[in-house]
Amino acid sequence: MLYAGDNDIASGTPPERVASNFEQFVQKVQGPLPQTRIIVISIKPSLLRWSMFDKMRSANAMIRAYCSKHPGLTYVDVEPLMLGANGKPRPELFVGDGLHMTPAGYKIWTAALLPYLK
């Protein structure tokens, strides 16, 4: 299970590079271990980094497309689960820094990931 890209985008890494890094990770893992399943969690929308989310969505779209073409990869999209009716991140899912999640945020992730862990 992998969650990555959030800090990369925040530090200025282009979405294309984030997706390329994911592809390289997959190749390093599945090259010697081709039966390895990898579950990747989409880059989450957060209050702190909402202004960057278009870039995160772009990286997510490239990673999702890559996963759809390669066996053993599963893409889990948490974005729609973390957005409110206004289309923005739900504040109750984040602690005071607006980035790290509250137990309610982790509960959403747990529910989204549990079917893939059974």
CORNORSUL-V231453 format. One line per field, one symbol per residue. ss: DSSP state (A for helix, B for strand, O for the rest). phi: phi as a letter, one per 30 degrees, with the letter a starting at -180 (. if undefined). psi: psi as a letter, one per 30 degrees, with the letter a starting at -180 (. if undefined). Layout:
BEGIN
ss=???
phi=???
psi=???
END
This chain:
BEGIN
ss=OBBOOAAAAAOOOOAAAAAAAAAAAAAAAAAAOOOOOBBBBOOOOOOOOAAAAAAAAAAAAAAAAAAAOOOOBBBBOOAAAABOOOOOBOAAABOOOOOOBOAAAAAAAAAAAAAAAO
phi=.bbajeddedcjddeddeddddddeeddddedbddddbcccedddbddcedcdddddddedddeddddcbdicbcccceddccdddicededdbdedicdddeddddddeddceddcd
psi=kkklfeeeefggkleeeeeeeeeeeeeeefdfiffkkkkkklkkkleegefgfeeeeeeeeeeeeeeffkkfkkkjjfeffgkaffglkjeffkaffgeklleeefeeeeeefefff.
END
